[in-house]
Amino acid sequence: MDKQTTRNKHSYSEMIQTALLTLNERGGSSRQAIWKFVHAKFPESDYKQFLARLKKIAEGSNFLVRVNNSTFKLD
C-alpha cells in the first residue's frame, strides 16, 4: 500500500466545515457534537488528530471562530 491509498480522502478542515454546516446551531457547536458528526460520517477520522487540527484551524483560520472554550462556529 502506498501513502496515497492510506491517506484520508477528506481534510480535517473539510470535515469540520461539513459538520458545522450540517449541525447549524445558532450559538455554535460543541467540540463533542462536531466530533460525533465527523466520526459518524468519516469513520477514518482519528480523535487525537481531530483535536489537534480543530485547535490549529481555530487559531489560524478565517472561517472558524471559537465562541468559548469548547464551542465553535463558522465566521
C-alpha positions as CSV (number, residue, x, y, z in Angstrom):
1,M,0.0,0.0,0.0
2,D,1.3,3.4,-0.9
3,K,0.8,6.6,1.0
4,Q,-2.0,7.8,-1.3
5,T,-4.3,4.9,-0.5
6,T,-3.8,5.1,3.3
7,R,-4.3,8.9,3.4
8,N,-7.7,10.3,4.3
9,K,-9.9,11.4,1.4
10,H,-11.0,14.5,3.2
11,S,-9.0,17.0,5.1
12,Y,-10.0,17.8,8.7
13,S,-10.9,21.3,7.8
14,E,-13.4,20.0,5.2
15,M,-14.8,17.5,7.8
16,I,-15.2,20.3,10.4
17,Q,-16.8,22.7,7.9
18,T,-19.3,19.9,6.8
19,A,-20.1,19.2,10.4
20,L,-20.8,22.8,11.3
21,L,-22.9,23.4,8.2
22,T,-24.9,20.3,8.9
23,L,-25.4,20.9,12.6
24,N,-26.2,24.5,12.0
25,E,-26.6,25.5,15.7
26,R,-27.2,29.2,16.3
27,G,-24.7,29.7,19.1
28,G,-22.1,27.3,17.6
29,S,-21.5,23.6,18.0
30,S,-19.6,22.0,20.8
31,R,-16.4,20.1,20.2
32,Q,-18.1,16.9,21.2
33,A,-21.0,17.4,18.8
34,I,-18.6,18.2,16.0
35,W,-16.6,15.0,16.8
36,K,-19.7,12.8,16.9
37,F,-20.7,14.1,13.4
38,V,-17.2,13.8,12.0
39,H,-16.7,10.3,13.4
40,A,-20.1,9.1,12.1
41,K,-19.7,10.5,8.6
42,F,-15.9,9.9,8.2
43,P,-15.0,6.7,10.0
44,E,-11.4,7.0,9.0
45,S,-11.0,10.1,11.3
46,D,-8.8,9.9,14.3
47,Y,-9.8,11.7,17.6
48,K,-6.3,12.9,18.5
49,Q,-5.7,14.3,15.0
50,F,-9.2,15.9,15.1
51,L,-8.4,17.7,18.3
52,A,-5.1,19.0,17.0
53,R,-6.5,20.1,13.7
54,L,-9.5,21.8,15.4
55,K,-7.2,23.8,17.6
56,K,-4.9,24.7,14.8
57,I,-7.8,25.7,12.5
58,A,-9.5,27.8,15.2
59,E,-6.2,29.7,15.9
60,G,-5.2,30.4,12.3
61,S,-8.2,30.3,10.0
62,N,-10.6,32.8,8.7
63,F,-13.7,30.6,8.6
64,L,-13.8,29.1,12.1
65,V,-14.5,31.1,15.2
66,R,-14.1,29.9,18.8
67,V,-17.1,31.2,20.7
68,N,-15.9,30.0,24.1
69,N,-13.6,27.3,25.3
70,S,-15.2,24.4,23.6
71,T,-17.8,25.9,21.2
72,F,-17.1,26.7,17.6
73,K,-19.0,28.3,14.7
74,L,-18.4,29.4,11.1
75,D,-17.4,33.0,10.6
